[in-house]
Every structure is written in structure tokens, then in C-alpha cells.
């Protein structure tokens, strides 16, 4: 295995951003954290938002004077696209693209829209990725603690010859070079992120929890106990893995848990599951998933239906009851 290229504080400088205006488009979880961190790093930040909505008031309370998105895009030498994946292409075409000038830099926190061709920036602007590997609130918290969260950086288009330096400067301003920034590509970041979400971190974990709960309850065990065993205690295991890897977790659990996990686990999550993951990755790479999501005008209807179904699952009902009783 070849080692990843990792950049730290000493490898990056804020100089490429000195005297420039950074326009942050969007003020959700990532937008707020990134705007505040960059401002606190001594950089000039303008926030672009629609004038209605909670985000506008939050930005004002944080000391910004939000401007319309097209005004921010016009002012910005470096433009951070921090709106959700689904509306991003429309936001870009309506508010940002008309104000791009040669030598500006577009910064994305996820390669999705560029990788799948929903956004096609002109060749005379830099296009880079700076993707903190954490939710916005944690990015902000670690910054305030004098620490940072890891991030990924990539260059999709280097119009000025300084695209990577600008990307690393943004990462430094966010505090990410304190932890380490890994060089990647838009394709690699997008495809690994989607597969991780779908097969493991969101989809895979949810289905594993649900199936374990269902098997226990169907065999006569109390739903409350089933919930604790397959859902509530998962956090303890994940915390152990986070701090010490798989081996660190195994060293912290009982010998019975070690033996059962190592012998039975591979029979549950087996080669059939791995093949299903391969199929999911093929759908991501081919664009099939993108077409079913951002290319589907009825995708949000489907999402809402799936969310309602999950909300009615017995696992969720038991969890709500346990929380109401103060047991969680």
C-alpha cells in the first residue's frame, strides 16, 4: 500500500488568502463553522444567503452582515459552496456562475456535484475540494480548543498554478492542518464517501441494528432488552473503535465477546454482504445512484416516505419509550 500524502500546519500558509474576500455560500452546519473559523483565523469573510429563514438570523447573531448570494459571489475571490447537494447545482447556476471571473477559486466540501457533472465550472477558475471529516459543530469545537479535525483536499482544476496552495490555506484557516489533511481526488472523495454512508455508516449500521432487534423480539425476548443489546450499547463499541481501532475494542471487551465476535461475525456479514457492497459501489461509479437521487424530481417524496416508515419501526417506538422514561 502506498502512503497517503498528508499536509500539516507547517506545510500550509494563509498568505494565498491575504487581501482576498472569502464568500461562504450557505450557513448550515458546515457553512457556519467554516465561516466562523476562517474569520477567527483573521481572514475576510462574507456570507451569502437568502434574506428569509433561520440561517440569516443566525449569521447576523454571529456578527456577520449577510448579503444576497449573487452579491457574495461577485465580491468573493474564493467562493465556498456550502449548500446541500440537491439544490447546489441550481444555486450555482443562478447565483454564482454569472459572477465567476478568471482567477477566482471555487471550493467544495464534497465532490458530488462536480464529479457527476451537475456543476461544470469554467476552465479559467480554480476548482478545489476542502472536506473536513466531521460535522460542522465538531469542526468549530475543535478549532476553539486549539485543535482541528482531519480533512481531505483535492484539485480539480488549477487555472492559476496556485490552486493547491489556496486549498491548503483554506484547510489551515479551518484548523484542519492541525490534525492533518490528506490529498485525494474529487472522484475518490465522492465515491468513498457515498459507499461509506450507504453500506456502513448510515445504511449498513441501521439495517444491522434493525435485523438484530427483529430477531431477538421475534424469538420472544423483551423489546426493551433487545434495544439495549443491539442499539444503545453500539455507542460504547464505536467509541472504543474510534479511540483504539478494532484491536483496541477487542482488548476492552470480554473474552466471550471476542470469541463470539470473531467466529460468528464473519458468518453474519459474509461474502454475500461484500458482493452487495460491490454492487452499491458499481451503482455509485456508473452514476445510477446520482440519477436516482439528484437526477430524480420525486426523490424527496421517496425520502419522506422512507423516513415515515422508519419512524414507525418497533425499534424506534421502543427507543422513544425508553428515552421518555429516562433510561437513555
N, C-alpha and C positions, 0 to 999 in steps of 0.2 A: 504493500500500500504506500502510495506517495503521500508525503506530509502536506497538509494544507498550508497555504500562505496566510500567516496571521500578523496583523499590524497592531501595535500598541501605541501608547501616548507619544513615545519618542519618535515614532515613525510618521506622525501626522502633525500638521501645523494649522492654526486658524488663519494664517496670512492670506490664503486664497479667498477668504471671505471678508477681509478688512475693507471697509469703504463700500461694501455691496449691501443691497437690500435682499433679505430672505423673505419671500412670500409663502406663508403657510395657508394652503387652501383646505379648509375643513378644521373643525375644532372639537372632534370627538375624543376618544380615549388617547389615540396616538397624537392627534393634532395638538391637543392641549399640552401634553407632556413635552413634545418636541419644541413647540413654540416657547414654552417657559424655560426649558433647558438651554436653548440657543440664546434667548435673551439674557439669561443669567450668566452665560459664557461671554457676555459683552458684545454680542452681535446685534445688528439692526434687523428687527423682525416686524413684519406687517401681517396681520391676519385677514384673510379674505373669507367673508361669509355672506349668506343671505341675511337680510335685516330682520327677519322674523325667526322665532324659535329660541329654545333654551340656550343653545350654544352661543348665540350672540350675547346674551346677558351674562353668561359665564365668562366669556372673553373680556367683556367690559369690567366685570368684577375683578378679573386678574390684572387689570391695568392696561389692557390693550384698547385701541380705538379701532374696532373692526371697520373694514371698508368693503364695498361690493367685490365679488371675486374677480371681475374683469379689471377693476382698478388695482387690486393687489397683483394680478398677473402682469399688468402694464408696468407697475413700479418694480417688480421683482427682477433682480438679476439671476437669482436662484429661486426656483419655484418648487415647493414641496407639495406633491399631490397626495393628500391625506384624507380623501373622502372614500367611502366604501367602494368595493369592486364594481357593484352593479351600476350605480349612477356615474361612475368615474368617467366613462367614455363621453357621456353627454355633457358633463361638467367641463371636460377638457375641450370639446369641440365648440361649445357655446361661449365659454368664459376665458379660456386660457390660450387656445391655439391662435386666435386673431391677434394676440399681443406678444407672440414669440418673435424675438429678433435674433439675428445672428450672434452667436457667442453666449447666449443665455444657457442656463443649466436647468433641466428638469430632473427632479429627484422623486423616486418612487420608493415606498416602503414594502411593496410586494410587486413582483414582476408580472403578475397575471395579465393585466390589460395590454402591456407591450408585447409580451411573449405570444399571446393569442391574436395579436394584430387588431385588437379593438381600438388601440391608440397607435398611430403611426407618426411619430414626431418628424419634423423636417431634418434634413441631414446637417444643417448648419447650426444645430444646438447640441449641447452635451446632454446625454441621457444616461443617468446613473441610478443605481439602487443602493439605498442605505436602509437595511431592515433590522431594527432591534428585535432580538429574540425574547421578547417579553411583552405583556400588556402595558399600555401606557402608564397606568398608575405606578407599576413597579419600576419602570424606566425613570419616572420622576422621583420616586422614593430613594432609589439607589443614588441618583445624582445628588440629591440633598444630603445624603450620608457621606458624600465624597467618594462614592464608588461608582460602578456602572454595570450595565448588563451587556453581554456579548451581542454582536451584530454581524450581519453579512453585508459585503459591499461588492458591487459589480459595475462594469462599464458596458453599456450597450452601444453608445456612440460617442466618440471622442472628437468633437468638432474643433476644439481649441488646443488640443495637446495637453490640457491640464485637467481633464475630466476626473481622473483618479484622485488627484490632489484635492479637488473640490469635494469629492465624495468622502475622502478621509477627513477633511476639515469638518464636514457636517457630522460625521461619526464622532469626532473629537468634541465638537460643541455639544453633542448629546450626552457625552460622558462615556460612550461605548468603548473608546480605545483604552479606557482604564481597565476594562475587563479583557478586551481582545476582539479584533474584528477579522473575520475570515473572508478571503477573496473567493468569489464564486461567479456564476453567470446568471442572467435572467432566467434562462431555461432551467438550470439546475435548482435555483431557489424556488421557482414556481412549482415544478413537478414534485420535488421532495416535500414541499410544504403541503400540497394537496394530498399526496399519498399518506403523509403522516396524519393529517386531520381525518381523512376518510377511513383509513384502515386500522389506525391505532388510537390516536389521542382523543378523538371525539366518537366517530362511528364504532370503531373496534371496541373501545372501553365500554361504551353504553350497551352494546349488544352482549358483551361478555357478562356484564352485571345483570342485565335483564334475564339472560338464559340461566344463570346460576340461581337467581331468585326464583324463577319459574320452576326449576327442577326441585328445589327444596320445598316450596309450597305445594306443588302437585303431589309430593310424597308425604304430605301430612305434617310438615314442620311449621311452627308458628311464623307468620309473615314478619313479625317484629324481629325475631331472632335471625331470620333469613336476611333481612335488611342489614342488620349489623354485620353479619358474616361476609356478605358479598359486596356491600356498598360502603358502609360507614368506615370499616377498617381499611378500605383501599387507600385512604389518605395516609395512614401510618406507613403502609408499604411503599407508597410512592415517595414519601419524604425520605425513607431510608435509601431508596434507589437514587434519589436526587443527590443525597449527601455522599454516598459511597459506592454507587454503581450496583450492579446485580450481586456481585460478591459481597459488598458491604451489607446489602439487605440480607443475604443468606446467613452471614455471620451473626446477624442480630435476631434471627428467628429461631424457633426450637428445632431440634434435630428431626422431629417428626414432620414439621413443616418443610424442612429442607428436602427430606427423602420423598415425601409425597409430591412436593412441587416439581422436583427434578425427574421423577419417574412418571407421574400422571400428566403433568402439564403438557409435554410434547404429544401425548395421545389426544388431548383436547384441541389444542391449537397445532394442528398437524400439517402435512404437506398439502391437503385439500385447501386449508385456510391460506397457505402460502400461494397456491395457484390462484385463489380468488383475489389475493393482493396483486398478483401479476396482471390479472385481468383488469383490475381497477387502474393500475399504472398504464396499461395499454390504452384505456379509455381517456386517461388524462393526456397522454402524449399525442394521441390522434386528434384531440380536440372534441371528442364525443362528450366529455363531461362539460366543457365550456359551452357547447351548443345547448346542452340540456339545462344550463343554469343561466348565464348571462345572455345566451342567444335565444332564450325562451321567454316570450312575453307573459306567459302564465306561470312562470317559475315561482313567484311569490305566493300565488294561490296554493300551489302544491306544498310549498314550505309551511304555510299556515295550517294546512290540513294535517301534515305530518306532526307538527308541534301539538296540535289539539289531540291527536291520537296518543302521543307520548304522555301528555298531561293526564290522561285517563288510565294509564297503565297502573296496575295494582302496586307496583314498586313505588311509584310517585305518590300514590294515595297514602301508603304506609309511611313514607318519609315525611309527608306533611303532618300526619297524626303524631309522629314521634317528636317532630320539632315543636308542635303545639303543646305537647306535654313536658317540654323542656329536657327531653332525653338526648337531644342532639345539639 
